[in-house]
Amino acid sequence: MDLSKFLKEKRLEAGLSQGAVAKKLGYTSPQFVSNWERGLSQPPVATLRKIAQIYNISANDMFDVMLKATIEQVTTELTEKFYKQKAK
């Protein structure tokens, strides 16, 4: 699972709207939260910590999701490069 899906899942589990989360974080528009949940951008680390508090989850859980997604992405990219070079 990537961070965007994780954030949306945890927000819904907390019973909060994107607007409510944005307001708690001090943003004027829910578009910020929407962009994070669609993977168009990522919140700053300090904001991730606040999100963890709002959703009542461990910041470590959130960072584990980010780490696993990064490892998966790097593995995929390396595999693709390996097979491209092998095909030459």
C-alpha positions, -999 to +999 in steps of 0.1 A: +000+000+000+013+034-008+011+065+014-018+081-005-041+050+000-030+047+036-039+083+043-073+080+027-080+047+045-070+061+079-090+094+074-121+074+066-115+051+096-113+083+117-146+094+103-133+127+090-138+146+058-110+160+038-122+195+048-122+186+085-086+173+082-075+204+063-090+227+089-073+208+118-040+211+099-045+249+094-051+247+056-078+268+040-087+242+013-094+205+014-075+203-020-043+197-001-057+166+015-072+155-018-039+159-036-021+137-009-048+110-011-045+109-049-007+108-049-003+141-066+018+155-038+030+144-004+026+163+029+057+176+047+071+154+075+059+178+102+024+176+087+026+138+086+032+138+124+002+160+129-019+137+106-008+108+128-021+126+159-054+136+142-060+100+129-048+086+163-022+063+146+015+058+151+038+080+130+060+049+128+032+031+110+030+059+085+067+059+079+068+021+075+042+024+047+064+050+030+095+029+034+078-002+020+064+017-010+098+032-017+115-003-016+088-017-039+093+012-063+131+008-063+128-029-068+105-024-098+128+002-114+159-019-109+142-050-124+130-031-154+165-017-160+181-051-156+158-067-182+162-038-206+200-041-204+198-079-207+177-076-239+204-055-256 
